[in-house]
Amino acid sequence: MNNPVFSVIVANYNNGRYLPDLVRSLQAQTLGDWELVIADDASTDDSESLIGPFLTDGRIRWVRHDINRGARA
């Protein structure tokens, strides 16, 4: 998406159970010009499989670190 009105950046580590509700909440907004970037810090839960079905929405990006780097990364 080019120049969305707002961006939501979410840091994730083993909180996959919350991701589907997060995405559905954003998709339900009346303003549709947004982007969501989920920065996954090498989660070991099912985060990636839970967010996978939503990645067909071009406003959503999944960025995964292979090694857990902590909140500062």
N, C-alpha and C positions, 0 to 999 in steps of 0.2 A: 504494500500500500504506500502511496506517495503522500507525504505530508499529512498524516492524520491529525485531527484536532487535539487528541490527547493520547498519551501512551501510558500503559500500565506495565510496570516491570516488577516481576515477582521472583524472589529468591526461593528456591525449593530444595529441601533436603528431607527426604523420607516423609513427605506430607502429601503424597499422591491422592489420598482419600478426599482431600479438599479441592483438588484441581477441577473435576467435572462441575461442581457447583460454582466455582469461580468463573469458569468459562460461560456456563449457562446464564449467570447473572449479567455478565458483560453483553452477551448476545441479546439479552432481553431489553437492553437500554434503548430508549427512543432515538438517541444520537448514535448513529452507526459508524461514524467516522473515527475509529479508534484502532489502536494496535495493542496486542498483548505479547510481551516477551517474557518467557519463563526461563530463568537461568537455573538449571538443575546442577547441584553440586555433588555429582556422583552418588545419587540416591541408590539405595539397595532395596527399596520397596518396589511396588508396582507402578510408580509414578509415570514412567514412560508408556506403559501399556494403557494406562487410564487416560492420558492426554492424547494418545495416538489418533483416536477417531475424530478429534476436533481439529487436527492439523490440516484438514481439507479447507478450513476457513482461512483464506489468505491473510487475514489480519492477525493470525496467531503464529508465533515462532517459538520453537523449542531449542534451547542452547544447552548442551550438556558438557560438563567437565568430566574427564575420565578419572580424575583423582580428587578426593574431597579436599578442598582448600580452605574451607571455613568462610565465615560471613564477609570478611574483608575482600575476598576474591570476587 
